[in-house]
């Protein structure tokens, strides 16, 4: 269960979205993407997910270049493993793909959501 600090941080992150996150959010918000409900900067335990679809138990992370650093890669692996124990699948998208290949990213997300629904 998220603590009060996670909620405070998530609220601040919503105001500070990166341009690729904002671009993706404009497609996901308010059920615009296949009527699926996504939340942005959603706290789960000690972590804040960029985007979360509760129906599919799917986290979508938009990763910039900082995620290529070895320390960050290790952190992301621990985070993904912890979320997996909670039944949440994590999909990582490169920020450049969101910027340059948005239609392909949305197609990929649709496949991931359908697969998660079929698993459940």
Beta strands, then each sheet from edge to edge (+ up, - down):
strand 1: 39-44
strand 2: 47-53
strand 3: 58-63
strand 4: 89-94
sheet 1: 1+ 2- 3+ 4+
end
